[in-house]
Amino acid sequence: MRTSTKKAAIKLPTKIRIVCPTCGNDTDFYEVAEGVILTTRYTQNEDGSFTPISDDSQVFGEIKFYCNECDEDLTQFHKHFLEMLF
């Protein structure tokens, strides 16, 4: 005799938000990159002013991720941040 068993559906969260464990902030964060070369290309306008036309950056060092409210180091969440960056 075969017994029918139903497995409960596992619900995965549709949105995973980063929340600072120290202050509870879940909206404002910042990155700090070490060893960075920034290259900005400009065009000079007729009036002598300049307009940026492109920005390139190369990061050679470590990138840290922080809470913008309390400055807690949240680098452990940086990979998730990058995955959710659109």
PDB file with SEQRES, HELIX, SHEET and CRYST1 records, atoms N, CA, C and O in Angstrom:
SEQRES   1 A   86  MET ARG THR SER THR LYS LYS ALA ALA ILE LYS LEU PRO          
SEQRES   2 A   86  THR LYS ILE ARG ILE VAL CYS PRO THR CYS GLY ASN ASP          
SEQRES   3 A   86  THR ASP PHE TYR GLU VAL ALA GLU GLY VAL ILE LEU THR          
SEQRES   4 A   86  THR ARG TYR THR GLN ASN GLU ASP GLY SER PHE THR PRO          
SEQRES   5 A   86  ILE SER ASP ASP SER GLN VAL PHE GLY GLU ILE LYS PHE          
SEQRES   6 A   86  TYR CYS ASN GLU CYS ASP GLU ASP LEU THR GLN PHE HIS          
SEQRES   7 A   86  LYS HIS PHE LEU GLU MET LEU PHE                              
HELIX    1 AA1 THR A   75  PHE A   77  5                                   3    
HELIX    2 AA2 HIS A   78  GLU A   83  1                                   6    
SHEET    1 AA1 2 PHE A  29  ALA A  33  0                                        
SHEET    2 AA1 2 ILE A  63  CYS A  67 -1                                        
SHEET    1 AA2 2 VAL A  36  GLN A  44  0                                        
SHEET    2 AA2 2 PHE A  50  VAL A  59 -1                                        
CRYST1    1.000    1.000    1.000  90.00  90.00  90.00 P 1           1          
ATOM      1  N   MET A   1       0.834  -1.177   0.000  1.00  0.00           N  
ATOM      2  CA  MET A   1       0.000   0.000   0.000  1.00  0.00           C  
ATOM      3  C   MET A   1       0.886   1.251   0.000  1.00  0.00           C  
ATOM      4  O   MET A   1       1.827   1.366   0.785  1.00  0.00           O  
ATOM      5  N   ARG A   2       0.565   2.164  -0.884  1.00  0.00           N  
ATOM      6  CA  ARG A   2       1.366   3.374  -1.027  1.00  0.00           C  
ATOM      7  C   ARG A   2       0.718   4.523  -0.261  1.00  0.00           C  
ATOM      8  O   ARG A   2      -0.476   4.786  -0.408  1.00  0.00           O  
ATOM      9  N   THR A   3       1.514   5.200   0.556  1.00  0.00           N  
ATOM     10  CA  THR A   3       0.996   6.307   1.341  1.00  0.00           C  
ATOM     11  C   THR A   3       1.370   7.607   0.650  1.00  0.00           C  
ATOM     12  O   THR A   3       2.522   7.816   0.270  1.00  0.00           O  
ATOM     13  N   SER A   4       0.409   8.452   0.497  1.00  0.00           N  
ATOM     14  CA  SER A   4       0.637   9.748  -0.141  1.00  0.00           C  
ATOM     15  C   SER A   4       1.089  10.755   0.916  1.00  0.00           C  
ATOM     16  O   SER A   4       0.421  10.967   1.928  1.00  0.00           O  
ATOM     17  N   THR A   5       2.215  11.352   0.656  1.00  0.00           N  
ATOM     18  CA  THR A   5       2.683  12.404   1.564  1.00  0.00           C  
ATOM     19  C   THR A   5       2.892  13.673   0.763  1.00  0.00           C  
ATOM     20  O   THR A   5       3.462  13.655  -0.328  1.00  0.00           O  
ATOM     21  N   LYS A   6       2.433  14.743   1.309  1.00  0.00           N  
ATOM     22  CA  LYS A   6       2.610  16.043   0.671  1.00  0.00           C  
ATOM     23  C   LYS A   6       3.729  16.782   1.377  1.00  0.00           C  
ATOM     24  O   LYS A   6       3.771  16.857   2.605  1.00  0.00           O  
ATOM     25  N   LYS A   7       4.623  17.320   0.587  1.00  0.00           N  
ATOM     26  CA  LYS A   7       5.696  18.120   1.149  1.00  0.00           C  
ATOM     27  C   LYS A   7       5.240  19.572   1.172  1.00  0.00           C  
ATOM     28  O   LYS A   7       4.642  20.071   0.219  1.00  0.00           O  
ATOM     29  N   ALA A   8       5.532  20.221   2.259  1.00  0.00           N  
ATOM     30  CA  ALA A   8       5.189  21.637   2.373  1.00  0.00           C  
ATOM     31  C   ALA A   8       6.067  22.433   1.420  1.00  0.00           C  
ATOM     32  O   ALA A   8       7.271  22.196   1.318  1.00  0.00           O  
ATOM     33  N   ALA A   9       5.461  23.363   0.736  1.00  0.00           N  
ATOM     34  CA  ALA A   9       6.213  24.224  -0.180  1.00  0.00           C  
ATOM     35  C   ALA A   9       7.118  25.150   0.619  1.00  0.00           C  
ATOM     36  O   ALA A   9       6.709  25.726   1.628  1.00  0.00           O  
ATOM     37  N   ILE A  10       8.333  25.280   0.160  1.00  0.00           N  
ATOM     38  CA  ILE A  10       9.266  26.180   0.811  1.00  0.00           C  
ATOM     39  C   ILE A  10       9.139  27.533   0.143  1.00  0.00           C  
ATOM     40  O   ILE A  10       9.290  27.656  -1.072  1.00  0.00           O  
ATOM     41  N   LYS A  11       8.863  28.540   0.942  1.00  0.00           N  
ATOM     42  CA  LYS A  11       8.736  29.892   0.413  1.00  0.00           C  
ATOM     43  C   LYS A  11      10.055  30.627   0.613  1.00  0.00           C  
ATOM     44  O   LYS A  11      10.536  30.794   1.734  1.00  0.00           O  
ATOM     45  N   LEU A  12      10.614  31.052  -0.490  1.00  0.00           N  
ATOM     46  CA  LEU A  12      11.821  31.866  -0.429  1.00  0.00           C  
ATOM     47  C   LEU A  12      11.415  33.325  -0.417  1.00  0.00           C  
ATOM     48  O   LEU A  12      10.466  33.715  -1.097  1.00  0.00           O  
ATOM     49  N   PRO A  13      12.115  34.120   0.338  1.00  0.00           N  
ATOM     50  CA  PRO A  13      11.770  35.549   0.343  1.00  0.00           C  
ATOM     51  C   PRO A  13      11.962  36.141  -1.046  1.00  0.00           C  
ATOM     52  O   PRO A  13      12.945  35.855  -1.729  1.00  0.00           O  
ATOM     53  N   THR A  14      11.012  36.968  -1.450  1.00  0.00           N  
ATOM     54  CA  THR A  14      11.107  37.580  -2.771  1.00  0.00           C  
ATOM     55  C   THR A  14      12.066  38.765  -2.761  1.00  0.00           C  
ATOM     56  O   THR A  14      12.655  39.098  -3.789  1.00  0.00           O  
ATOM     57  N   LYS A  15      12.219  39.391  -1.622  1.00  0.00           N  
ATOM     58  CA  LYS A  15      13.137  40.518  -1.501  1.00  0.00           C  
ATOM     59  C   LYS A  15      13.997  40.297  -0.263  1.00  0.00           C  
ATOM     60  O   LYS A  15      13.482  40.125   0.842  1.00  0.00           O  
ATOM     61  N   ILE A  16      15.284  40.305  -0.458  1.00  0.00           N  
ATOM     62  CA  ILE A  16      16.195  40.183   0.665  1.00  0.00           C  
ATOM     63  C   ILE A  16      16.867  41.536   0.821  1.00  0.00           C  
ATOM     64  O   ILE A  16      17.643  41.955  -0.039  1.00  0.00           O  
ATOM     65  N   ARG A  17      16.570  42.214   1.913  1.00  0.00           N  
ATOM     66  CA  ARG A  17      17.127  43.541   2.150  1.00  0.00           C  
ATOM     67  C   ARG A  17      18.299  43.455   3.109  1.00  0.00           C  
ATOM     68  O   ARG A  17      18.299  42.652   4.042  1.00  0.00           O  
ATOM     69  N   ILE A  18      19.286  44.282   2.869  1.00  0.00           N  
ATOM     70  CA  ILE A  18      20.396  44.406   3.799  1.00  0.00           C  
ATOM     71  C   ILE A  18      19.946  45.336   4.913  1.00  0.00           C  
ATOM     72  O   ILE A  18      19.449  46.433   4.661  1.00  0.00           O  
ATOM     73  N   VAL A  19      20.124  44.887   6.140  1.00  0.00           N  
ATOM     74  CA  VAL A  19      19.764  45.676   7.310  1.00  0.00           C  
ATOM     75  C   VAL A  19      20.979  45.732   8.226  1.00  0.00           C  
ATOM     76  O   VAL A  19      21.554  44.698   8.566  1.00  0.00           O  
ATOM     77  N   CYS A  20      21.364  46.922   8.621  1.00  0.00           N  
ATOM     78  CA  CYS A  20      22.492  47.078   9.523  1.00  0.00           C  
ATOM     79  C   CYS A  20      22.138  46.468  10.879  1.00  0.00           C  
ATOM     80  O   CYS A  20      21.143  46.867  11.485  1.00  0.00           O  
ATOM     81  N   PRO A  21      22.926  45.514  11.365  1.00  0.00           N  
ATOM     82  CA  PRO A  21      22.619  44.889  12.652  1.00  0.00           C  
ATOM     83  C   PRO A  21      22.845  45.821  13.845  1.00  0.00           C  
ATOM     84  O   PRO A  21      22.373  45.538  14.946  1.00  0.00           O  
ATOM     85  N   THR A  22      23.555  46.918  13.638  1.00  0.00           N  
ATOM     86  CA  THR A  22      23.842  47.845  14.734  1.00  0.00           C  
ATOM     87  C   THR A  22      22.739  48.880  14.922  1.00  0.00           C  
ATOM     88  O   THR A  22      22.280  49.107  16.042  1.00  0.00           O  
ATOM     89  N   CYS A  23      22.311  49.508  13.826  1.00  0.00           N  
ATOM     90  CA  CYS A  23      21.333  50.602  13.966  1.00  0.00           C  
ATOM     91  C   CYS A  23      19.993  50.342  13.276  1.00  0.00           C  
ATOM     92  O   CYS A  23      19.046  51.104  13.471  1.00  0.00           O  
ATOM     93  N   GLY A  24      19.898  49.279  12.476  1.00  0.00           N  
ATOM     94  CA  GLY A  24      18.641  48.959  11.800  1.00  0.00           C  
ATOM     95  C   GLY A  24      18.441  49.660  10.467  1.00  0.00           C  
ATOM     96  O   GLY A  24      17.413  49.450   9.821  1.00  0.00           O  
ATOM     97  N   ASN A  25      19.378  50.478  10.035  1.00  0.00           N  
ATOM     98  CA  ASN A  25      19.278  51.159   8.743  1.00  0.00           C  
ATOM     99  C   ASN A  25      19.143  50.120   7.626  1.00  0.00           C  
ATOM    100  O   ASN A  25      19.878  49.133   7.587  1.00  0.00           O  
ATOM    101  N   ASP A  26      18.199  50.357   6.728  1.00  0.00           N  
ATOM    102  CA  ASP A  26      18.050  49.453   5.583  1.00  0.00           C  
ATOM    103  C   ASP A  26      17.918  50.215   4.267  1.00  0.00           C  
ATOM    104  O   ASP A  26      17.410  49.680   3.281  1.00  0.00           O  
ATOM    105  N   THR A  27      18.383  51.478   4.256  1.00  0.00           N  
ATOM    106  CA  THR A  27      18.237  52.276   3.036  1.00  0.00           C  
ATOM    107  C   THR A  27      19.513  52.938   2.538  1.00  0.00           C  
ATOM    108  O   THR A  27      19.690  53.069   1.327  1.00  0.00           O  
ATOM    109  N   ASP A  28      20.405  53.359   3.421  1.00  0.00           N  
ATOM    110  CA  ASP A  28      21.529  54.192   2.997  1.00  0.00           C  
ATOM    111  C   ASP A  28      22.869  53.541   3.337  1.00  0.00           C  
ATOM    112  O   ASP A  28      23.159  53.243   4.496  1.00  0.00           O  
ATOM    113  N   PHE A  29      23.686  53.327   2.287  1.00  0.00           N  
ATOM    114  CA  PHE A  29      24.966  52.638   2.422  1.00  0.00           C  
ATOM    115  C   PHE A  29      26.003  53.335   1.549  1.00  0.00           C  
ATOM    116  O   PHE A  29      25.651  54.140   0.687  1.00  0.00           O  
ATOM    117  N   TYR A  30      27.274  53.029   1.769  1.00  0.00           N  
ATOM    118  CA  TYR A  30      28.320  53.559   0.899  1.00  0.00           C  
ATOM    119  C   TYR A  30      29.463  52.561   0.770  1.00  0.00           C  
ATOM    120  O   TYR A  30      29.648  51.685   1.615  1.00  0.00           O  
ATOM    121  N   GLU A  31      30.228  52.716  -0.317  1.00  0.00           N  
ATOM    122  CA  GLU A  31      31.392  51.882  -0.591  1.00  0.00           C  
ATOM    123  C   GLU A  31      32.650  52.724  -0.466  1.00  0.00           C  
ATOM    124  O   GLU A  31      32.643  53.924  -0.741  1.00  0.00           O  
ATOM    125  N   VAL A  32      33.730  52.075  -0.048  1.00  0.00           N  
ATOM    126  CA  VAL A  32      35.048  52.702  -0.059  1.00  0.00           C  
ATOM    127  C   VAL A  32      35.971  51.750  -0.805  1.00  0.00           C  
ATOM    128  O   VAL A  32      36.136  50.596  -0.411  1.00  0.00           O  
ATOM    129  N   ALA A  33      36.573  52.241  -1.887  1.00  0.00           N  
ATOM    130  CA  ALA A  33      37.478  51.433  -2.690  1.00  0.00           C  
ATOM    131  C   ALA A  33      38.898  51.951  -2.501  1.00  0.00           C  
ATOM    132  O   ALA A  33      39.143  53.156  -2.560  1.00  0.00           O  
ATOM    133  N   GLU A  34      39.824  51.035  -2.273  1.00  0.00           N  
ATOM    134  CA  GLU A  34      41.227  51.385  -2.108  1.00  0.00           C  
ATOM    135  C   GLU A  34      41.972  51.132  -3.424  1.00  0.00           C  
ATOM    136  O   GLU A  34      41.607  50.243  -4.192  1.00  0.00           O  
ATOM    137  N   GLY A  35      43.000  51.910  -3.668  1.00  0.00           N  
ATOM    138  CA  GLY A  35      43.823  51.700  -4.857  1.00  0.00           C  
ATOM    139  C   GLY A  35      43.035  51.882  -6.142  1.00  0.00           C  
ATOM    140  O   GLY A  35      42.943  50.962  -6.954  1.00  0.00           O  
ATOM    141  N   VAL A  36      42.469  53.060  -6.326  1.00  0.00           N  
ATOM    142  CA  VAL A  36      41.602  53.322  -7.471  1.00  0.00           C  
ATOM    143  C   VAL A  36      42.261  54.312  -8.426  1.00  0.00           C  
ATOM    144  O   VAL A  36      42.862  55.301  -8.009  1.00  0.00           O  
ATOM    145  N   ILE A  37      42.132  54.020  -9.710  1.00  0.00           N  
ATOM    146  CA  ILE A  37      42.506  54.982 -10.746  1.00  0.00           C  
ATOM    147  C   ILE A  37      41.218  55.402 -11.440  1.00  0.00           C  
ATOM    148  O   ILE A  37      40.503  54.576 -12.008  1.00  0.00           O  
ATOM    149  N   LEU A  38      40.934  56.705 -11.384  1.00  0.00           N  
ATOM    150  CA  LEU A  38      39.760  57.255 -12.062  1.00  0.00           C  
ATOM    151  C   LEU A  38      40.242  58.008 -13.298  1.00  0.00           C  
ATOM    152  O   LEU A  38      41.163  58.821 -13.218  1.00  0.00           O  
ATOM    153  N   THR A  39      39.626  57.738 -14.419  1.00  0.00           N  
ATOM    154  CA  THR A  39      39.955  58.436 -15.653  1.00  0.00           C  
ATOM    155  C   THR A  39      38.680  59.067 -16.187  1.00  0.00           C  
ATOM    156  O   THR A  39      37.714  58.366 -16.489  1.00  0.00           O  
ATOM    157  N   THR A  40      38.675  60.388 -16.304  1.00  0.00           N  
ATOM    158  CA  THR A  40      37.527  61.110 -16.839  1.00  0.00           C  
ATOM    159  C   THR A  40      37.969  61.821 -18.108  1.00  0.00           C  
ATOM    160  O   THR A  40      38.968  62.540 -18.120  1.00  0.00           O  
ATOM    161  N   ARG A  41      37.215  61.609 -19.166  1.00  0.00           N  
ATOM    162  CA  ARG A  41      37.511  62.271 -20.439  1.00  0.00           C  
ATOM    163  C   ARG A  41      36.565  63.459 -20.605  1.00  0.00           C  
ATOM    164  O   ARG A  41      35.373  63.367 -20.308  1.00  0.00           O  
ATOM    165  N   TYR A  42      37.115  64.573 -21.083  1.00  0.00           N  
ATOM    166  CA  TYR A  42      36.355  65.822 -21.218  1.00  0.00           C  
ATOM    167  C   TYR A  42      36.427  66.340 -22.639  1.00  0.00           C  
ATOM    168  O   TYR A  42      37.348  66.025 -23.392  1.00  0.00           O  
ATOM    169  N   THR A  43      35.440  67.137 -22.985  1.00  0.00           N  
ATOM    170  CA  THR A  43      35.492  67.914 -24.214  1.00  0.00           C  
ATOM    171  C   THR A  43      35.380  69.386 -23.817  1.00  0.00           C  
ATOM    172  O   THR A  43      34.612  69.747 -22.925  1.00  0.00           O  
ATOM    173  N   GLN A  44      36.152  70.220 -24.492  1.00  0.00           N  
ATOM    174  CA  GLN A  44      36.103  71.646 -24.203  1.00  0.00           C  
ATOM    175  C   GLN A  44      35.063  72.310 -25.103  1.00  0.00           C  
ATOM    176  O   GLN A  44      35.040  72.107 -26.317  1.00  0.00           O  
ATOM    177  N   ASN A  45      34.227  73.089 -24.486  1.00  0.00           N  
ATOM    178  CA  ASN A  45      33.155  73.777 -25.197  1.00  0.00           C  
ATOM    179  C   ASN A  45      33.661  75.083 -25.813  1.00  0.00           C  
ATOM    180  O   ASN A  45      34.745  75.565 -25.484  1.00  0.00           O  
ATOM    181  N   GLU A  46      32.861  75.634 -26.704  1.00  0.00           N  
ATOM    182  CA  GLU A  46      33.212  76.887 -27.395  1.00  0.00           C  
ATOM    183  C   GLU A  46      33.548  78.019 -26.419  1.00  0.00           C  
ATOM    184  O   GLU A  46      34.412  78.850 -26.698  1.00  0.00           O  
ATOM    185  N   ASP A  47      32.849  78.047 -25.261  1.00  0.00           N  
ATOM    186  CA  ASP A  47      33.067  79.127 -24.295  1.00  0.00           C  
ATOM    187  C   ASP A  47      34.250  78.868 -23.358  1.00  0.00           C  
ATOM    188  O   ASP A  47      34.506  79.655 -22.446  1.00  0.00           O  
ATOM    189  N   GLY A  48      34.973  77.761 -23.586  1.00  0.00           N  
ATOM    190  CA  GLY A  48      36.135  77.447 -22.756  1.00  0.00           C  
ATOM    191  C   GLY A  48      35.834  76.537 -21.571  1.00  0.00           C  
ATOM    192  O   GLY A  48      36.755  76.067 -20.905  1.00  0.00           O  
ATOM    193  N   SER A  49      34.542  76.282 -21.299  1.00  0.00           N  
ATOM    194  CA  SER A  49      34.179  75.371 -20.209  1.00  0.00           C  
ATOM    195  C   SER A  49      34.365  73.927 -20.671  1.00  0.00           C  
ATOM    196  O   SER A  49      34.536  73.664 -21.861  1.00  0.00           O  
ATOM    197  N   PHE A  50      34.331  73.005 -19.728  1.00  0.00           N  
ATOM    198  CA  PHE A  50      34.531  71.588 -20.038  1.00  0.00           C  
ATOM    199  C   PHE A  50      33.308  70.769 -19.651  1.00  0.00           C  
ATOM    200  O   PHE A  50      32.634  71.066 -18.665  1.00  0.00           O  
ATOM    201  N   THR A  51      33.031  69.741 -20.433  1.00  0.00           N  
ATOM    202  CA  THR A  51      31.941  68.808 -20.161  1.00  0.00           C  
ATOM    203  C   THR A  51      32.514  67.394 -20.124  1.00  0.00           C  
ATOM    204  O   THR A  51      33.187  66.976 -21.066  1.00  0.00           O  
ATOM    205  N   PRO A  52      32.252  66.646 -19.036  1.00  0.00           N  
ATOM    206  CA  PRO A  52      32.739  65.261 -19.010  1.00  0.00           C  
ATOM    207  C   PRO A  52      31.982  64.412 -20.025  1.00  0.00           C  
ATOM    208  O   PRO A  52      30.766  64.538 -20.165  1.00  0.00           O  
ATOM    209  N   ILE A  53      32.711  63.542 -20.736  1.00  0.00           N  
ATOM    210  CA  ILE A  53      32.046  62.691 -21.726  1.00  0.00           C  
ATOM    211  C   ILE A  53      32.096  61.212 -21.354  1.00  0.00           C  
ATOM    212  O   ILE A  53      31.282  60.429 -21.843  1.00  0.00           O  
ATOM    213  N   SER A  54      33.046  60.815 -20.489  1.00  0.00           N  
ATOM    214  CA  SER A  54      33.068  59.432 -20.023  1.00  0.00           C  
ATOM    215  C   SER A  54      33.897  59.320 -18.750  1.00  0.00           C  
ATOM    216  O   SER A  54      34.814  60.107 -18.512  1.00  0.00           O  
ATOM    217  N   ASP A  55      33.555  58.331 -17.944  1.00  0.00           N  
ATOM    218  CA  ASP A  55      34.292  58.024 -16.721  1.00  0.00           C  
ATOM    219  C   ASP A  55      34.659  56.555 -16.743  1.00  0.00           C  
ATOM    220  O   ASP A  55      33.826  55.707 -17.063  1.00  0.00           O  
ATOM    221  N   ASP A  56      35.884  56.256 -16.411  1.00  0.00           N  
ATOM    222  CA  ASP A  56      36.352  54.879 -16.263  1.00  0.00           C  
ATOM    223  C   ASP A  56      37.038  54.776 -14.912  1.00  0.00           C  
ATOM    224  O   ASP A  56      37.670  55.728 -14.455  1.00  0.00           O  
ATOM    225  N   SER A  57      36.911  53.625 -14.277  1.00  0.00           N  
ATOM    226  CA  SER A  57      37.623  53.414 -13.026  1.00  0.00           C  
ATOM    227  C   SER A  57      38.192  52.011 -12.980  1.00  0.00           C  
ATOM    228  O   SER A  57      37.616  51.067 -13.521  1.00  0.00           O  
ATOM    229  N   GLN A  58      39.328  51.894 -12.327  1.00  0.00           N  
ATOM    230  CA  GLN A  58      39.964  50.605 -12.091  1.00  0.00           C  
ATOM    231  C   GLN A  58      40.264  50.528 -10.606  1.00  0.00           C  
ATOM    232  O   GLN A  58      40.909  51.416 -10.049  1.00  0.00           O  
ATOM    233  N   VAL A  59      39.789  49.448  -9.956  1.00  0.00           N  
ATOM    234  CA  VAL A  59      40.010  49.251  -8.530  1.00  0.00           C  
ATOM    235  C   VAL A  59      41.065  48.171  -8.365  1.00  0.00           C  
ATOM    236  O   VAL A  59      40.886  47.046  -8.832  1.00  0.00           O  
ATOM    237  N   PHE A  60      42.153  48.505  -7.711  1.00  0.00           N  
ATOM    238  CA  PHE A  60      43.242  47.564  -7.495  1.00  0.00           C  
ATOM    239  C   PHE A  60      43.296  47.061  -6.057  1.00  0.00           C  
ATOM    240  O   PHE A  60      44.007  46.099  -5.766  1.00  0.00           O  
ATOM    241  N   GLY A  61      42.566  47.689  -5.171  1.00  0.00           N  
ATOM    242  CA  GLY A  61      42.590  47.312  -3.758  1.00  0.00           C  
ATOM    243  C   GLY A  61      41.270  46.726  -3.302  1.00  0.00           C  
ATOM    244  O   GLY A  61      40.444  46.298  -4.108  1.00  0.00           O  
ATOM    245  N   GLU A  62      41.096  46.716  -2.017  1.00  0.00           N  
ATOM    246  CA  GLU A  62      39.914  46.154  -1.379  1.00  0.00           C  
ATOM    247  C   GLU A  62      38.741  47.139  -1.472  1.00  0.00           C  
ATOM    248  O   GLU A  62      38.932  48.355  -1.467  1.00  0.00           O  
ATOM    249  N   ILE A  63      37.536  46.589  -1.554  1.00  0.00           N  
ATOM    250  CA  ILE A  63      36.325  47.409  -1.532  1.00  0.00           C  
ATOM    251  C   ILE A  63      35.570  47.068  -0.261  1.00  0.00           C  
ATOM    252  O   ILE A  63      35.283  45.902   0.009  1.00  0.00           O  
ATOM    253  N   LYS A  64      35.252  48.088   0.515  1.00  0.00           N  
ATOM    254  CA  LYS A  64      34.505  47.924   1.767  1.00  0.00           C  
ATOM    255  C   LYS A  64      33.103  48.499   1.576  1.00  0.00           C  
ATOM    256  O   LYS A  64      32.890  49.386   0.749  1.00  0.00           O  
ATOM    257  N   PHE A  65      32.157  47.985   2.347  1.00  0.00           N  
ATOM    258  CA  PHE A  65      30.750  48.388   2.268  1.00  0.00           C  
ATOM    259  C   PHE A  65      30.309  48.774   3.677  1.00  0.00           C  
ATOM    260  O   PHE A  65      30.496  48.005   4.620  1.00  0.00           O  
ATOM    261  N   TYR A  66      29.719  49.971   3.824  1.00  0.00           N  
ATOM    262  CA  TYR A  66      29.387  50.498   5.147  1.00  0.00           C  
ATOM    263  C   TYR A  66      27.947  50.995   5.242  1.00  0.00           C  
ATOM    264  O   TYR A  66      27.323  51.355   4.244  1.00  0.00           O  
ATOM    265  N   CYS A  67      27.445  51.000   6.469  1.00  0.00           N  
ATOM    266  CA  CYS A  67      26.160  51.636   6.780  1.00  0.00           C  
ATOM    267  C   CYS A  67      26.379  53.143   6.769  1.00  0.00           C  
ATOM    268  O   CYS A  67      27.330  53.633   7.379  1.00  0.00           O  
ATOM    269  N   ASN A  68      25.533  53.868   6.100  1.00  0.00           N  
ATOM    270  CA  ASN A  68      25.659  55.318   6.018  1.00  0.00           C  
ATOM    271  C   ASN A  68      25.151  56.020   7.270  1.00  0.00           C  
ATOM    272  O   ASN A  68      25.387  57.216   7.439  1.00  0.00           O  
ATOM    273  N   GLU A  69      24.460  55.306   8.148  1.00  0.00           N  
ATOM    274  CA  GLU A  69      23.933  55.908   9.379  1.00  0.00           C  
ATOM    275  C   GLU A  69      24.931  55.830  10.531  1.00  0.00           C  
ATOM    276  O   GLU A  69      25.163  56.823  11.220  1.00  0.00           O  
ATOM    277  N   CYS A  70      25.526  54.644  10.743  1.00  0.00           N  
ATOM    278  CA  CYS A  70      26.409  54.467  11.901  1.00  0.00           C  
ATOM    279  C   CYS A  70      27.830  54.049  11.523  1.00  0.00           C  
ATOM    280  O   CYS A  70      28.660  53.821  12.404  1.00  0.00           O  
ATOM    281  N   ASP A  71      28.118  53.946  10.231  1.00  0.00           N  
ATOM    282  CA  ASP A  71      29.441  53.583   9.712  1.00  0.00           C  
ATOM    283  C   ASP A  71      29.876  52.162  10.066  1.00  0.00           C  
ATOM    284  O   ASP A  71      31.070  51.862  10.046  1.00  0.00           O  
ATOM    285  N   GLU A  72      28.929  51.289  10.389  1.00  0.00           N  
ATOM    286  CA  GLU A  72      29.239  49.882  10.658  1.00  0.00           C  
ATOM    287  C   GLU A  72      29.782  49.231   9.386  1.00  0.00           C  
ATOM    288  O   GLU A  72      29.254  49.461   8.298  1.00  0.00           O  
ATOM    289  N   ASP A  73      30.823  48.430   9.517  1.00  0.00           N  
ATOM    290  CA  ASP A  73      31.401  47.715   8.382  1.00  0.00           C  
ATOM    291  C   ASP A  73      30.471  46.566   8.003  1.00  0.00           C  
ATOM    292  O   ASP A  73      30.303  45.618   8.770  1.00  0.00           O  
ATOM    293  N   LEU A  74      29.869  46.654   6.817  1.00  0.00           N  
ATOM    294  CA  LEU A  74      28.932  45.643   6.324  1.00  0.00           C  
ATOM    295  C   LEU A  74      29.504  44.930   5.099  1.00  0.00           C  
ATOM    296  O   LEU A  74      28.748  44.447   4.255  1.00  0.00           O  
ATOM    297  N   THR A  75      30.818  44.862   4.998  1.00  0.00           N  
ATOM    298  CA  THR A  75      31.469  44.273   3.836  1.00  0.00           C  
ATOM    299  C   THR A  75      30.997  42.843   3.584  1.00  0.00           C  
ATOM    300  O   THR A  75      31.024  42.380   2.443  1.00  0.00           O  
ATOM    301  N   GLN A  76      30.571  42.144   4.617  1.00  0.00           N  
ATOM    302  CA  GLN A  76      30.061  40.783   4.429  1.00  0.00           C  
ATOM    303  C   GLN A  76      28.847  40.744   3.506  1.00  0.00           C  
ATOM    304  O   GLN A  76      28.536  39.694   2.944  1.00  0.00           O  
ATOM    305  N   PHE A  77      28.160  41.870   3.343  1.00  0.00           N  
ATOM    306  CA  PHE A  77      26.980  41.948   2.480  1.00  0.00           C  
ATOM    307  C   PHE A  77      27.299  42.534   1.097  1.00  0.00           C  
ATOM    308  O   PHE A  77      26.394  42.699   0.280  1.00  0.00           O  
ATOM    309  N   HIS A  78      28.553  42.846   0.829  1.00  0.00           N  
ATOM    310  CA  HIS A  78      28.903  43.528  -0.416  1.00  0.00           C  
ATOM    311  C   HIS A  78      28.547  42.700  -1.652  1.00  0.00           C  
ATOM    312  O   HIS A  78      28.079  43.256  -2.646  1.00  0.00           O  
ATOM    313  N   LYS A  79      28.757  41.405  -1.610  1.00  0.00           N  
ATOM    314  CA  LYS A  79      28.426  40.557  -2.767  1.00  0.00           C  
ATOM    315  C   LYS A  79      26.936  40.667  -3.091  1.00  0.00           C  
ATOM    316  O   LYS A  79      26.556  40.792  -4.255  1.00  0.00           O  
ATOM    317  N   HIS A  80      26.097  40.619  -2.057  1.00  0.00           N  
ATOM    318  CA  HIS A  80      24.646  40.749  -2.279  1.00  0.00           C  
ATOM    319  C   HIS A  80      24.322  42.133  -2.850  1.00  0.00           C  
ATOM    320  O   HIS A  80      23.491  42.259  -3.749  1.00  0.00           O  
ATOM    321  N   PHE A  81      24.977  43.158  -2.328  1.00  0.00           N  
ATOM    322  CA  PHE A  81      24.795  44.513  -2.844  1.00  0.00           C  
ATOM    323  C   PHE A  81      25.082  44.555  -4.343  1.00  0.00           C  
ATOM    324  O   PHE A  81      24.300  45.118  -5.110  1.00  0.00           O  
ATOM    325  N   LEU A  82      26.206  43.958  -4.764  1.00  0.00           N  
ATOM    326  CA  LEU A  82      26.563  43.958  -6.180  1.00  0.00           C  
ATOM    327  C   LEU A  82      25.547  43.189  -7.026  1.00  0.00           C  
ATOM    328  O   LEU A  82      25.246  43.593  -8.150  1.00  0.00           O  
ATOM    329  N   GLU A  83      25.024  42.097  -6.499  1.00  0.00           N  
ATOM    330  CA  GLU A  83      24.023  41.313  -7.224  1.00  0.00           C  
ATOM    331  C   GLU A  83      22.730  42.085  -7.424  1.00  0.00           C  
ATOM    332  O   GLU A  83      22.017  41.870  -8.404  1.00  0.00           O  
ATOM    333  N   MET A  84      22.431  42.979  -6.499  1.00  0.00           N  
ATOM    334  CA  MET A  84      21.174  43.727  -6.548  1.00  0.00           C  
ATOM    335  C   MET A  84      21.342  45.126  -7.141  1.00  0.00           C  
ATOM    336  O   MET A  84      20.393  45.910  -7.148  1.00  0.00           O  
ATOM    337  N   LEU A  85      22.513  45.438  -7.627  1.00  0.00           N  
ATOM    338  CA  LEU A  85      22.782  46.761  -8.204  1.00  0.00           C  
ATOM    339  C   LEU A  85      22.294  46.779  -9.645  1.00  0.00           C  
ATOM    340  O   LEU A  85      22.788  46.023 -10.482  1.00  0.00           O  
ATOM    341  N   PHE A  86      21.332  47.634  -9.933  1.00  0.00           N  
ATOM    342  CA  PHE A  86      20.753  47.703 -11.281  1.00  0.00           C  
ATOM    343  C   PHE A  86      20.981  49.070 -11.868  1.00  0.00           C  
ATOM    344  O   PHE A  86      20.570  49.334 -12.998  1.00  0.00           O  
TER     345      PHE A  86                                                      
END                                                                             
